[in-house]
Amino acid sequence: MQPDLQRQFFERIKMRIAPHLNMVDEIGDLLSIGSDSVYRRMRGDTALTLEEAIQLANKFHISLDTLRDMDAQRVDFDAGPVIASADDYQKYTSRILHQMLAFQQSREEMHMTYAALDFPLFYIFLFPNVARLKSYYWGRSILGLPEFKAITYQQFLIPEERRALAEEIVKAYIGLNSTELWSSTCYLSTLKQVQLYWETGVFTQADEALSVLNDLDRLLDYLVAQSECGRKINPATGQPVGGSFAWYITDLQVGQNVAYMEKPSGDQTFLSYNSFNFLETTHPYFTQQTKKWMDELLTKSTLATGSGQAQRDKYVGKLRKQVDAIRRLVVEAEDTIL
């Protein structure tokens, strides 16, 4: 194996090892070799055998396509494990946390740019009523998991373990420098989910729907506050002590949720699929194209501070009207065109 490709392979492995674990020890235990032998392989001084490469690829869920020269037209994505049960669903949350904790290791040198078709998933974990709706909706209506079909919304509670994971995800997100690009569609899917569950009787009490709508109003308040101070706000203290925050608004169609991570070890792109899940890749040509696309979108968008405040207020007002339309549907049985 070429030394440069082997070093790239180990960089991919490094991204998939939890921060509290020692990479050299993990690899040494897996391959039954000593620390010196691990370092020689990491530097490219000793070539990996095919058997070793397969062991590492299987353990850390990395395609062996990583070991060939990059092709601009062939891109390797990681889609995460198949979600076929409630336990698998829990692993989805763990996968998000694992990524966020990996970013924390050098967060001062990282920057995330997020182009949002729907509002970024990190905010889901900030607001308990939204989190409950999304968790149930995805589990029951999107995945069709038997554990969710067997219980009503009123019986459903987010497991404590998942709540704990969500808190860690929020902490990691707050510390990350971010630019977010929001489109006119950011609230539509969530509002349609509220409408569906109200009209089909999944919500049996108006308060179940209204609590989600109230959380969406609070999310807008939170965003405005962050945009005004230019930093992430700790939700527990209300203090702007997190990473930098730039909020852009666009009238262009985004198409899907895309997160682009600029990192010292190599840039990374995340794409949404199947409503809520995500694909990820570090393919250099693909990430370069993603950055070019995002940079172009930003030039045609409005920064929601300073001279852009009027545009921000207009945008926030539009989302509040969307929320109010569903609120009137619930309270007054008024038809909505959403």
KAWOPE-V916550 format. One record per helix or strand. SS is the DSSP state (h for helix, s for strand). FROM is the first residue (numbers start at 1). TO is the last residue. If there is no record, write none. Layout:
BEGIN
SS FROM TO
SS FROM TO
END
This chain:
BEGIN
h 3 15
h 23 31
h 35 43
h 50 60
h 64 67
s 71 71
s 74 74
s 78 78
h 86 104
h 107 109
s 111 116
h 121 126
h 128 142
h 146 149
h 160 174
s 178 182
h 188 199
h 206 229
s 231 231
s 244 249
s 258 262
s 268 273
s 277 281
h 284 299
s 302 303
h 306 332
END
